[in-house]
Amino acid sequence: MLPRIAFFGTPEYSLIVSDLLLAAGYQFACVITKPARPVGRKQILMSTPVALWAQDKQLPIISPKSQTDKPWLFSDENEVTDRILEVKPDLLITADYTQKIPTKLINHIKYGGLNVHPSLLPAYRGPAPVPWALLKGEQETGVSIVTLADRFDEGKIIGQIKEPIFDSDTTVTILKRLFKLGGDLLVKVLPEFIQKTNMSPVTSGLSPSYFPRLTRDHGFEPWKKIEAAIEMAVEAKRIERKWRAFHPWPGLWTLVKVKNQDFGSAKKRLKILKTHISPVTSGMSLKLVLDEIQIEGKNPIRAKEMNLLLENCH
């Protein structure tokens, strides 16, 4: 008989894994996801994709609050543990769920727990491995199935698959591929894991590394560097890669003063919504091309409309 799963997840990437588990015949005892949060100017409460999925499947939903100063920890671990144990799951599965699972809970579950982590562990431990790998120019990444442990991403690796990073990739495209690969791998290794047979250890051969969770400040790039990439092809490839790594959040942004009656002379946040690199006619260098930008408080501006605005940025 297949074990009943308590599934932890939040965004749409999590659903790639939950759908594969459901298709493989696994039952869900409950779903744990982040609480609904206010979105947009009207601050309308929006449930997570995983919560909406669980509602559609009529599954019990648990949405624990986090600590304000340490959002990766539950505000009350004992309450979360007790609520999950009430529905008697046999196995914990996490997929793109960035909060720490209490050790007390793991120890009370028959088969413990597994995490689908989008990196070749032990490299790129942490809550945002893909953006950092892309930013640093890695040519390869992968997905690991790892047991839940007392410390993030330091459990036993029971399965791993490598995946190339292409020049056109964004964090979004990579994550979609990795969670599909990871979900398929999870379904493949679960029977052996549940039977507690002697699974061969898996290692990527990479050195351990950890990268922090993203903040809005990580997306900042000084305007002078962006301007140099546009006009003189300096660091254009790095900045374009940064856009691909941090799209859609925290995004690539800068601060500019715009001499324009519509914007005033105060410093404004300028978001780069879309960009690409293009060969410089006179040589092999690549320059940065801005396709779409947005000044805070204003509508997005496309390439044909932005030239005059950019000429007045400093």
Phi and psi restraints in degrees (value plus and minus 20) as a CYANA .aco file:
   2 LEU   PHI     -92.2   -52.2
   2 LEU   PSI     125.2   165.2
   3 PRO   PHI     -91.6   -51.6
   3 PRO   PSI     132.1   172.1
   4 ARG   PHI    -104.7   -64.7
   4 ARG   PSI     113.9   153.9
   5 ILE   PHI    -126.5   -86.5
   5 ILE   PSI     117.0   157.0
   6 ALA   PHI    -119.0   -79.0
   6 ALA   PSI      95.5   135.5
   7 PHE   PHI    -125.6   -85.6
   7 PHE   PSI     106.9   146.9
   8 PHE   PHI    -127.9   -87.9
   8 PHE   PSI     104.6   144.6
   9 GLY   PHI    -191.5  -151.5
   9 GLY   PSI     147.5   187.5
  10 THR   PHI    -157.0  -117.0
  10 THR   PSI     -81.0   -41.0
  11 PRO   PHI    -105.9   -65.9
  11 PRO   PSI    -194.3  -154.3
  12 GLU   PHI     -84.5   -44.5
  12 GLU   PSI     -48.7    -8.7
  13 TYR   PHI     -79.7   -39.7
  13 TYR   PSI     -55.1   -15.1
  14 SER   PHI     -80.6   -40.6
  14 SER   PSI     -54.9   -14.9
  15 LEU   PHI     -88.0   -48.0
  15 LEU   PSI     -45.8    -5.8
  16 ILE   PHI     -79.0   -39.0
  16 ILE   PSI     -62.0   -22.0
  17 VAL   PHI     -94.8   -54.8
  17 VAL   PSI     -65.4   -25.4
  18 SER   PHI     -82.6   -42.6
  18 SER   PSI     -58.2   -18.2
  19 ASP   PHI     -85.2   -45.2
  19 ASP   PSI     -59.0   -19.0
  20 LEU   PHI     -87.3   -47.3
  20 LEU   PSI     -58.2   -18.2
  21 LEU   PHI     -85.3   -45.3
  21 LEU   PSI     -62.1   -22.1
  22 LEU   PHI     -83.8   -43.8
  22 LEU   PSI     -62.4   -22.4
  23 ALA   PHI     -85.1   -45.1
  23 ALA   PSI     -47.8    -7.8
  24 ALA   PHI    -102.7   -62.7
  24 ALA   PSI     -21.5    18.5
  25 GLY   PHI      79.2   119.2
  25 GLY   PSI     -15.1    24.9
  26 TYR   PHI     -97.9   -57.9
  26 TYR   PSI     122.2   162.2
  27 GLN   PHI    -117.5   -77.5
  27 GLN   PSI     129.0   169.0
  28 PHE   PHI    -127.8   -87.8
  28 PHE   PSI     100.4   140.4
  29 ALA   PHI     -94.7   -54.7
  29 ALA   PSI     -55.9   -15.9
  30 CYS   PHI    -188.6  -148.6
  30 CYS   PSI     149.4   189.4
  31 VAL   PHI    -145.4  -105.4
  31 VAL   PSI     113.2   153.2
  32 ILE   PHI    -134.3   -94.3
  32 ILE   PSI     103.7   143.7
  33 THR   PHI    -166.8  -126.8
  33 THR   PSI     148.8   188.8
  34 LYS   PHI     -91.6   -51.6
  34 LYS   PSI     133.6   173.6
  35 PRO   PHI     -84.7   -44.7
  35 PRO   PSI     138.8   178.8
  36 ALA   PHI     -80.0   -40.0
  36 ALA   PSI     125.6   165.6
  37 ARG   PHI    -153.9  -113.9
  37 ARG   PSI     134.3   174.3
  38 PRO   PHI     -91.4   -51.4
  38 PRO   PSI     116.5   156.5
  39 VAL   PHI    -150.9  -110.9
  39 VAL   PSI     122.9   162.9
  40 GLY   PHI      58.8    98.8
  40 GLY   PSI     158.8   198.8
  41 ARG   PHI     -83.4   -43.4
  41 ARG   PSI     -52.2   -12.2
  42 LYS   PHI    -106.2   -66.2
  42 LYS   PSI     -22.7    17.3
  43 GLN   PHI      33.2    73.2
  43 GLN   PSI      28.3    68.3
  44 ILE   PHI     -98.4   -58.4
  44 ILE   PSI     111.9   151.9
  45 LEU   PHI     -87.7   -47.7
  45 LEU   PSI     105.5   145.5
  46 MET   PHI    -140.6  -100.6
  46 MET   PSI     107.2   147.2
  47 SER   PHI     -95.5   -55.5
  47 SER   PSI     135.9   175.9
  48 THR   PHI     -91.0   -51.0
  48 THR   PSI     137.5   177.5
  49 PRO   PHI     -75.0   -35.0
  49 PRO   PSI     -56.9   -16.9
  50 VAL   PHI     -88.3   -48.3
  50 VAL   PSI     -58.1   -18.1
  51 ALA   PHI     -83.8   -43.8
  51 ALA   PSI     -62.7   -22.7
  52 LEU   PHI     -84.3   -44.3
  52 LEU   PSI     -59.2   -19.2
  53 TRP   PHI     -82.4   -42.4
  53 TRP   PSI     -64.1   -24.1
  54 ALA   PHI     -86.6   -46.6
  54 ALA   PSI     -58.3   -18.3
  55 GLN   PHI     -80.6   -40.6
  55 GLN   PSI     -62.2   -22.2
  56 ASP   PHI     -83.6   -43.6
  56 ASP   PSI     -53.3   -13.3
  57 LYS   PHI    -111.3   -71.3
  57 LYS   PSI     -18.4    21.6
  58 GLN   PHI      36.4    76.4
  58 GLN   PSI      26.5    66.5
  59 LEU   PHI    -122.4   -82.4
  59 LEU   PSI     127.0   167.0
  60 PRO   PHI     -80.7   -40.7
  60 PRO   PSI     116.0   156.0
  61 ILE   PHI    -138.1   -98.1
  61 ILE   PSI     111.4   151.4
  62 ILE   PHI    -139.1   -99.1
  62 ILE   PSI     105.7   145.7
  63 SER   PHI    -146.0  -106.0
  63 SER   PSI      61.2   101.2
  64 PRO   PHI     -92.0   -52.0
  64 PRO   PSI     128.6   168.6
  65 LYS   PHI    -100.0   -60.0
  65 LYS   PSI     134.4   174.4
  66 SER   PHI    -126.2   -86.2
  66 SER   PSI     141.7   181.7
  67 GLN   PHI     -88.1   -48.1
  67 GLN   PSI     120.2   160.2
  68 THR   PHI     -84.7   -44.7
  68 THR   PSI     -64.5   -24.5
  69 ASP   PHI    -107.4   -67.4
  69 ASP   PSI     -36.0     4.0
  70 LYS   PHI    -154.7  -114.7
  70 LYS   PSI      59.6    99.6
  71 PRO   PHI     -85.4   -45.4
  71 PRO   PSI     -31.3     8.7
  72 TRP   PHI    -103.9   -63.9
  72 TRP   PSI     -21.2    18.8
  73 LEU   PHI    -136.7   -96.7
  73 LEU   PSI     125.2   165.2
  74 PHE   PHI     -91.0   -51.0
  74 PHE   PSI     128.6   168.6
  75 SER   PHI     -89.3   -49.3
  75 SER   PSI     -48.0    -8.0
  76 ASP   PHI    -163.4  -123.4
  76 ASP   PSI      72.4   112.4
  77 GLU   PHI     -82.4   -42.4
  77 GLU   PSI     -57.4   -17.4
  78 ASN   PHI     -85.6   -45.6
  78 ASN   PSI     -59.8   -19.8
  79 GLU   PHI     -84.8   -44.8
  79 GLU   PSI     -63.4   -23.4
  80 VAL   PHI     -81.5   -41.5
  80 VAL   PSI     -66.4   -26.4
  81 THR   PHI     -78.4   -38.4
  81 THR   PSI     -67.4   -27.4
  82 ASP   PHI     -83.7   -43.7
  82 ASP   PSI     -61.1   -21.1
  83 ARG   PHI     -86.4   -46.4
  83 ARG   PSI     -58.2   -18.2
  84 ILE   PHI     -92.1   -52.1
  84 ILE   PSI     -60.3   -20.3
  85 LEU   PHI     -85.0   -45.0
  85 LEU   PSI     -45.5    -5.5
  86 GLU   PHI     -81.5   -41.5
  86 GLU   PSI     -51.2   -11.2
  87 VAL   PHI    -112.9   -72.9
  87 VAL   PSI     -18.5    21.5
  88 LYS   PHI      35.4    75.4
  88 LYS   PSI      38.8    78.8
  89 PRO   PHI     -96.1   -56.1
  89 PRO   PSI     137.3   177.3
  90 ASP   PHI    -120.3   -80.3
  90 ASP   PSI     -36.5     3.5
  91 LEU   PHI    -172.9  -132.9
  91 LEU   PSI     121.0   161.0
  92 LEU   PHI    -124.3   -84.3
  92 LEU   PSI     113.9   153.9
  93 ILE   PHI    -147.8  -107.8
  93 ILE   PSI     108.6   148.6
  94 THR   PHI    -138.4   -98.4
  94 THR   PSI     120.4   160.4
  95 ALA   PHI    -166.2  -126.2
  95 ALA   PSI      88.4   128.4
  96 ASP   PHI      36.8    76.8
  96 ASP   PSI      27.4    67.4
  97 TYR   PHI    -141.0  -101.0
  97 TYR   PSI      91.8   131.8
  98 THR   PHI    -113.4   -73.4
  98 THR   PSI      -3.5    36.5
  99 GLN   PHI    -126.3   -86.3
  99 GLN   PSI     129.1   169.1
 100 LYS   PHI     -93.3   -53.3
 100 LYS   PSI     111.2   151.2
 101 ILE   PHI    -104.0   -64.0
 101 ILE   PSI     105.2   145.2
 102 PRO   PHI     -76.9   -36.9
 102 PRO   PSI     114.6   154.6
 103 THR   PHI     -79.5   -39.5
 103 THR   PSI     -57.0   -17.0
 104 LYS   PHI     -78.4   -38.4
 104 LYS   PSI     -60.3   -20.3
 105 LEU   PHI     -87.7   -47.7
 105 LEU   PSI     -67.5   -27.5
 106 ILE   PHI     -75.5   -35.5
 106 ILE   PSI     -63.1   -23.1
 107 ASN   PHI     -89.2   -49.2
 107 ASN   PSI     -39.4     0.6
 108 HIS   PHI    -113.9   -73.9
 108 HIS   PSI     -22.2    17.8
 109 ILE   PHI    -117.3   -77.3
 109 ILE   PSI     115.2   155.2
 110 LYS   PHI     -71.0   -31.0
 110 LYS   PSI     -69.9   -29.9
 111 TYR   PHI    -125.2   -85.2
 111 TYR   PSI     -11.4    28.6
 112 GLY   PHI      51.9    91.9
 112 GLY   PSI    -160.5  -120.5
 113 GLY   PHI    -171.6  -131.6
 113 GLY   PSI     138.8   178.8
 114 LEU   PHI    -151.2  -111.2
 114 LEU   PSI     126.7   166.7
 115 ASN   PHI    -140.7  -100.7
 115 ASN   PSI     119.7   159.7
 116 VAL   PHI    -115.9   -75.9
 116 VAL   PSI      86.9   126.9
 117 HIS   PHI    -131.7   -91.7
 117 HIS   PSI     103.9   143.9
 118 PRO   PHI    -102.4   -62.4
 118 PRO   PSI      44.1    84.1
 119 SER   PHI    -181.6  -141.6
 119 SER   PSI     149.2   189.2
 120 LEU   PHI    -110.2   -70.2
 120 LEU   PSI      62.8   102.8
 121 LEU   PHI     -77.0   -37.0
 121 LEU   PSI     127.0   167.0
 122 PRO   PHI    -105.8   -65.8
 122 PRO   PSI     -15.5    24.5
 123 ALA   PHI     -94.3   -54.3
 123 ALA   PSI     127.1   167.1
 124 TYR   PHI      37.6    77.6
 124 TYR   PSI      28.3    68.3
 125 ARG   PHI     -87.2   -47.2
 125 ARG   PSI     136.3   176.3
 126 GLY   PHI     100.1   140.1
 126 GLY   PSI     155.0   195.0
 127 PRO   PHI    -102.1   -62.1
 127 PRO   PSI     -28.6    11.4
 128 ALA   PHI    -159.1  -119.1
 128 ALA   PSI      38.4    78.4
 129 PRO   PHI     -86.4   -46.4
 129 PRO   PSI     -56.4   -16.4
 130 VAL   PHI     -89.3   -49.3
 130 VAL   PSI     -69.1   -29.1
 131 PRO   PHI     -76.5   -36.5
 131 PRO   PSI     -60.6   -20.6
 132 TRP   PHI     -88.5   -48.5
 132 TRP   PSI     -60.1   -20.1
 133 ALA   PHI     -83.8   -43.8
 133 ALA   PSI     -61.0   -21.0
 134 LEU   PHI     -87.2   -47.2
 134 LEU   PSI     -64.0   -24.0
 135 LEU   PHI     -79.7   -39.7
 135 LEU   PSI     -58.6   -18.6
 136 LYS   PHI    -102.9   -62.9
 136 LYS   PSI     -17.9    22.1
 137 GLY   PHI      58.5    98.5
 137 GLY   PSI       3.5    43.5
 138 GLU   PHI     -82.4   -42.4
 138 GLU   PSI     124.2   164.2
 139 GLN   PHI    -115.0   -75.0
 139 GLN   PSI     -30.0    10.0
 140 GLU   PHI    -168.0  -128.0
 140 GLU   PSI     124.0   164.0
 141 THR   PHI    -157.6  -117.6
 141 THR   PSI    -173.0  -133.0
 142 GLY   PHI     151.6   191.6
 142 GLY   PSI    -191.6  -151.6
 143 VAL   PHI    -154.7  -114.7
 143 VAL   PSI     122.7   162.7
 144 SER   PHI    -145.1  -105.1
 144 SER   PSI     122.8   162.8
 145 ILE   PHI    -122.8   -82.8
 145 ILE   PSI      97.7   137.7
 146 VAL   PHI    -152.2  -112.2
 146 VAL   PSI     122.8   162.8
 147 THR   PHI     -89.5   -49.5
 147 THR   PSI     127.1   167.1
 148 LEU   PHI     -90.8   -50.8
 148 LEU   PSI     115.5   155.5
 149 ALA   PHI    -156.5  -116.5
 149 ALA   PSI     159.5   199.5
 150 ASP   PHI     -85.9   -45.9
 150 ASP   PSI     -49.4    -9.4
 151 ARG   PHI    -136.3   -96.3
 151 ARG   PSI     125.2   165.2
 152 PHE   PHI     -72.5   -32.5
 152 PHE   PSI     108.7   148.7
 153 ASP   PHI      40.4    80.4
 153 ASP   PSI       6.0    46.0
 154 GLU   PHI    -137.8   -97.8
 154 GLU   PSI      -1.1    38.9
 155 GLY   PHI    -100.7   -60.7
 155 GLY   PSI    -190.9  -150.9
 156 LYS   PHI     -99.1   -59.1
 156 LYS   PSI     108.7   148.7
 157 ILE   PHI    -103.4   -63.4
 157 ILE   PSI      99.1   139.1
 158 ILE   PHI    -129.4   -89.4
 158 ILE   PSI     -24.9    15.1
 159 GLY   PHI    -187.3  -147.3
 159 GLY   PSI     129.0   169.0
 160 GLN   PHI    -179.0  -139.0
 160 GLN   PSI     121.1   161.1
 161 ILE   PHI    -155.8  -115.8
 161 ILE   PSI     116.5   156.5
 162 LYS   PHI    -108.6   -68.6
 162 LYS   PSI     133.6   173.6
 163 GLU   PHI    -168.9  -128.9
 163 GLU   PSI     111.2   151.2
 164 PRO   PHI     -90.6   -50.6
 164 PRO   PSI     134.6   174.6
 165 ILE   PHI    -126.9   -86.9
 165 ILE   PSI     103.6   143.6
 166 PHE   PHI    -116.3   -76.3
 166 PHE   PSI     138.6   178.6
 167 ASP   PHI     -83.7   -43.7
 167 ASP   PSI     -41.4    -1.4
 168 SER   PHI    -113.4   -73.4
 168 SER   PSI     -23.8    16.2
 169 ASP   PHI     -89.0   -49.0
 169 ASP   PSI     124.3   164.3
 170 THR   PHI    -134.6   -94.6
 170 THR   PSI     151.4   191.4
 171 THR   PHI     -75.5   -35.5
 171 THR   PSI     -58.9   -18.9
 172 VAL   PHI     -82.6   -42.6
 172 VAL   PSI     -68.3   -28.3
 173 THR   PHI     -86.6   -46.6
 173 THR   PSI     -58.1   -18.1
 174 ILE   PHI     -86.8   -46.8
 174 ILE   PSI     -65.9   -25.9
 175 LEU   PHI     -82.0   -42.0
 175 LEU   PSI     -58.6   -18.6
 176 LYS   PHI     -80.1   -40.1
 176 LYS   PSI     -64.2   -24.2
 177 ARG   PHI     -87.2   -47.2
 177 ARG   PSI     -63.1   -23.1
 178 LEU   PHI     -87.0   -47.0
 178 LEU   PSI     -59.9   -19.9
 179 PHE   PHI     -93.9   -53.9
 179 PHE   PSI     -46.1    -6.1
 180 LYS   PHI     -89.0   -49.0
 180 LYS   PSI     -66.7   -26.7
 181 LEU   PHI     -81.0   -41.0
 181 LEU   PSI     -62.6   -22.6
 182 GLY   PHI     -87.0   -47.0
 182 GLY   PSI     -59.1   -19.1
 183 GLY   PHI     -85.0   -45.0
 183 GLY   PSI     -62.6   -22.6
 184 ASP   PHI     -83.2   -43.2
 184 ASP   PSI     -62.1   -22.1
 185 LEU   PHI     -86.0   -46.0
 185 LEU   PSI     -59.9   -19.9
 186 LEU   PHI     -79.9   -39.9
 186 LEU   PSI     -68.2   -28.2
 187 VAL   PHI     -80.4   -40.4
 187 VAL   PSI     -55.1   -15.1
 188 LYS   PHI     -89.3   -49.3
 188 LYS   PSI     -62.3   -22.3
 189 VAL   PHI    -109.0   -69.0
 189 VAL   PSI     -35.6     4.4
 190 LEU   PHI     -78.5   -38.5
 190 LEU   PSI     -65.8   -25.8
 191 PRO   PHI     -76.7   -36.7
 191 PRO   PSI     -63.6   -23.6
 192 GLU   PHI     -87.0   -47.0
 192 GLU   PSI     -59.0   -19.0
 193 PHE   PHI     -84.8   -44.8
 193 PHE   PSI     -62.6   -22.6
 194 ILE   PHI     -85.8   -45.8
 194 ILE   PSI     -56.9   -16.9
 195 GLN   PHI     -94.9   -54.9
 195 GLN   PSI     -26.0    14.0
 196 LYS   PHI      36.2    76.2
 196 LYS   PSI      17.6    57.6
 197 THR   PHI     -97.1   -57.1
 197 THR   PSI     146.2   186.2
 198 ASN   PHI     -95.5   -55.5
 198 ASN   PSI      75.1   115.1
 199 MET   PHI    -102.6   -62.6
 199 MET   PSI     116.3   156.3
 200 SER   PHI     -86.1   -46.1
 200 SER   PSI     117.9   157.9
 201 PRO   PHI     -83.7   -43.7
 201 PRO   PSI     125.5   165.5
 202 VAL   PHI    -135.5   -95.5
 202 VAL   PSI     116.0   156.0
 203 THR   PHI    -164.5  -124.5
 203 THR   PSI     121.7   161.7
 204 SER   PHI    -103.4   -63.4
 204 SER   PSI     -36.4     3.6
 205 GLY   PHI      60.7   100.7
 205 GLY   PSI     -15.9    24.1
 206 LEU   PHI    -112.3   -72.3
 206 LEU   PSI     135.1   175.1
 207 SER   PHI     -96.8   -56.8
 207 SER   PSI     128.3   168.3
 208 PRO   PHI     -81.0   -41.0
 208 PRO   PSI     120.2   160.2
 209 SER   PHI    -172.3  -132.3
 209 SER   PSI     133.0   173.0
 210 TYR   PHI    -152.7  -112.7
 210 TYR   PSI     119.4   159.4
 211 PHE   PHI    -149.6  -109.6
 211 PHE   PSI     120.1   160.1
 212 PRO   PHI     -95.5   -55.5
 212 PRO   PSI     149.7   189.7
 213 ARG   PHI     -91.1   -51.1
 213 ARG   PSI     131.4   171.4
 214 LEU   PHI     -96.4   -56.4
 214 LEU   PSI     125.1   165.1
 215 THR   PHI    -143.7  -103.7
 215 THR   PSI     148.8   188.8
 216 ARG   PHI     -80.5   -40.5
 216 ARG   PSI     -54.6   -14.6
 217 ASP   PHI     -83.5   -43.5
 217 ASP   PSI     -45.4    -5.4
 218 HIS   PHI     -82.9   -42.9
 218 HIS   PSI     -45.2    -5.2
 219 GLY   PHI    -102.6   -62.6
 219 GLY   PSI     -23.8    16.2
 220 PHE   PHI     -94.2   -54.2
 220 PHE   PSI     119.2   159.2
 221 GLU   PHI    -159.5  -119.5
 221 GLU   PSI     106.5   146.5
 222 PRO   PHI     -76.4   -36.4
 222 PRO   PSI     120.0   160.0
 223 TRP   PHI     -79.2   -39.2
 223 TRP   PSI     -56.0   -16.0
 224 LYS   PHI     -80.0   -40.0
 224 LYS   PSI     -56.7   -16.7
 225 LYS   PHI     -92.5   -52.5
 225 LYS   PSI     -59.0   -19.0
 226 ILE   PHI     -84.9   -44.9
 226 ILE   PSI     -63.3   -23.3
 227 GLU   PHI     -82.2   -42.2
 227 GLU   PSI     -60.8   -20.8
 228 ALA   PHI     -85.7   -45.7
 228 ALA   PSI     -55.3   -15.3
 229 ALA   PHI     -88.3   -48.3
 229 ALA   PSI     -51.9   -11.9
 230 ILE   PHI     -96.0   -56.0
 230 ILE   PSI     -66.1   -26.1
 231 GLU   PHI    -110.2   -70.2
 231 GLU   PSI     -55.7   -15.7
 232 MET   PHI    -142.2  -102.2
 232 MET   PSI     -12.1    27.9
 233 ALA   PHI      38.7    78.7
 233 ALA   PSI      14.6    54.6
 234 VAL   PHI    -113.1   -73.1
 234 VAL   PSI     100.3   140.3
 235 GLU   PHI      40.5    80.5
 235 GLU   PSI       5.1    45.1
 236 ALA   PHI     -81.7   -41.7
 236 ALA   PSI     -62.2   -22.2
 237 LYS   PHI     -85.1   -45.1
 237 LYS   PSI     -60.5   -20.5
 238 ARG   PHI     -84.3   -44.3
 238 ARG   PSI     -64.0   -24.0
 239 ILE   PHI     -88.7   -48.7
 239 ILE   PSI     -59.2   -19.2
 240 GLU   PHI     -84.8   -44.8
 240 GLU   PSI     -57.8   -17.8
 241 ARG   PHI     -86.7   -46.7
 241 ARG   PSI     -56.5   -16.5
 242 LYS   PHI     -83.1   -43.1
 242 LYS   PSI     -59.5   -19.5
 243 TRP   PHI     -81.9   -41.9
 243 TRP   PSI     -64.8   -24.8
 244 ARG   PHI     -84.3   -44.3
 244 ARG   PSI     -53.7   -13.7
 245 ALA   PHI     -92.6   -52.6
 245 ALA   PSI     -59.0   -19.0
 246 PHE   PHI    -124.8   -84.8
 246 PHE   PSI      -6.5    33.5
 247 HIS   PHI    -112.8   -72.8
 247 HIS   PSI     109.7   149.7
 248 PRO   PHI    -111.9   -71.9
 248 PRO   PSI     -32.9     7.1
 249 TRP   PHI    -156.7  -116.7
 249 TRP   PSI     118.1   158.1
 250 PRO   PHI     -99.7   -59.7
 250 PRO   PSI     -18.1    21.9
 251 GLY   PHI      59.1    99.1
 251 GLY   PSI     148.9   188.9
 252 LEU   PHI    -123.0   -83.0
 252 LEU   PSI     104.1   144.1
 253 TRP   PHI    -165.9  -125.9
 253 TRP   PSI     144.2   184.2
 254 THR   PHI    -167.1  -127.1
 254 THR   PSI     159.0   199.0
 255 LEU   PHI    -140.9  -100.9
 255 LEU   PSI     112.1   152.1
 256 VAL   PHI    -157.8  -117.8
 256 VAL   PSI     135.9   175.9
 257 LYS   PHI    -123.6   -83.6
 257 LYS   PSI     107.7   147.7
 258 VAL   PHI    -134.5   -94.5
 258 VAL   PSI     100.2   140.2
 259 LYS   PHI    -103.7   -63.7
 259 LYS   PSI      66.8   106.8
 260 ASN   PHI    -175.8  -135.8
 260 ASN   PSI     116.7   156.7
 261 GLN   PHI     -84.5   -44.5
 261 GLN   PSI     -43.6    -3.6
 262 ASP   PHI     -98.2   -58.2
 262 ASP   PSI     -46.2    -6.2
 263 PHE   PHI    -130.6   -90.6
 263 PHE   PSI     -38.3     1.7
 264 GLY   PHI      58.7    98.7
 264 GLY   PSI    -193.2  -153.2
 265 SER   PHI    -127.5   -87.5
 265 SER   PSI     -19.3    20.7
 266 ALA   PHI     -92.0   -52.0
 266 ALA   PSI     138.4   178.4
 267 LYS   PHI     -87.4   -47.4
 267 LYS   PSI     115.6   155.6
 268 LYS   PHI    -145.4  -105.4
 268 LYS   PSI     129.2   169.2
 269 ARG   PHI    -100.0   -60.0
 269 ARG   PSI     108.2   148.2
 270 LEU   PHI    -135.2   -95.2
 270 LEU   PSI      97.7   137.7
 271 LYS   PHI    -115.1   -75.1
 271 LYS   PSI     116.2   156.2
 272 ILE   PHI    -116.4   -76.4
 272 ILE   PSI      84.5   124.5
 273 LEU   PHI    -101.6   -61.6
 273 LEU   PSI     -50.0   -10.0
 274 LYS   PHI    -175.7  -135.7
 274 LYS   PSI     118.0   158.0
 275 THR   PHI    -173.5  -133.5
 275 THR   PSI     144.3   184.3
 276 HIS   PHI    -173.9  -133.9
 276 HIS   PSI     148.6   188.6
 277 ILE   PHI    -127.8   -87.8
 277 ILE   PSI     127.1   167.1
 278 SER   PHI    -157.7  -117.7
 278 SER   PSI     122.3   162.3
 279 PRO   PHI     -81.5   -41.5
 279 PRO   PSI     120.5   160.5
 280 VAL   PHI     -99.0   -59.0
 280 VAL   PSI     112.7   152.7
 281 THR   PHI     -73.7   -33.7
 281 THR   PSI     -58.6   -18.6
 282 SER   PHI    -102.6   -62.6
 282 SER   PSI     -23.2    16.8
 283 GLY   PHI    -190.4  -150.4
 283 GLY   PSI    -180.3  -140.3
 284 MET   PHI    -111.1   -71.1
 284 MET   PSI     -23.9    16.1
 285 SER   PHI     -85.7   -45.7
 285 SER   PSI     136.9   176.9
 286 LEU   PHI    -135.0   -95.0
 286 LEU   PSI     115.5   155.5
 287 LYS   PHI    -131.2   -91.2
 287 LYS   PSI     137.5   177.5
 288 LEU   PHI    -106.1   -66.1
 288 LEU   PSI     113.1   153.1
 289 VAL   PHI    -140.0  -100.0
 289 VAL   PSI     103.1   143.1
 290 LEU   PHI    -109.5   -69.5
 290 LEU   PSI     104.2   144.2
 291 ASP   PHI    -117.2   -77.2
 291 ASP   PSI     -52.2   -12.2
 292 GLU   PHI    -175.8  -135.8
 292 GLU   PSI     112.6   152.6
 293 ILE   PHI    -153.2  -113.2
 293 ILE   PSI     149.6   189.6
 294 GLN   PHI    -168.7  -128.7
 294 GLN   PSI     103.4   143.4
 295 ILE   PHI    -104.5   -64.5
 295 ILE   PSI     117.0   157.0
 296 GLU   PHI     -72.6   -32.6
 296 GLU   PSI     115.4   155.4
 297 GLY   PHI      64.8   104.8
 297 GLY   PSI     -23.6    16.4
 298 LYS   PHI    -142.2  -102.2
 298 LYS   PSI     147.4   187.4
 299 ASN   PHI     -95.1   -55.1
 299 ASN   PSI     136.8   176.8
 300 PRO   PHI     -77.9   -37.9
 300 PRO   PSI     127.8   167.8
 301 ILE   PHI    -140.7  -100.7
 301 ILE   PSI     107.9   147.9
 302 ARG   PHI    -109.2   -69.2
 302 ARG   PSI     151.5   191.5
 303 ALA   PHI     -71.8   -31.8
 303 ALA   PSI     -65.5   -25.5
 304 LYS   PHI     -85.9   -45.9
 304 LYS   PSI     -44.0    -4.0
 305 GLU   PHI    -117.2   -77.2
 305 GLU   PSI     -30.9     9.1
 306 MET   PHI    -113.5   -73.5
 306 MET   PSI     -32.3     7.7
 307 ASN   PHI     -76.7   -36.7
 307 ASN   PSI     -69.1   -29.1
 308 LEU   PHI     -83.1   -43.1
 308 LEU   PSI     -58.8   -18.8
 309 LEU   PHI     -83.4   -43.4
 309 LEU   PSI     -66.8   -26.8
 310 LEU   PHI     -85.1   -45.1
 310 LEU   PSI     -51.2   -11.2
 311 GLU   PHI     -84.5   -44.5
 311 GLU   PSI     -42.7    -2.7
 312 ASN   PHI    -123.5   -83.5
 312 ASN   PSI      -9.9    30.1
 313 CYS   PHI    -108.1   -68.1
 313 CYS   PSI     121.9   161.9
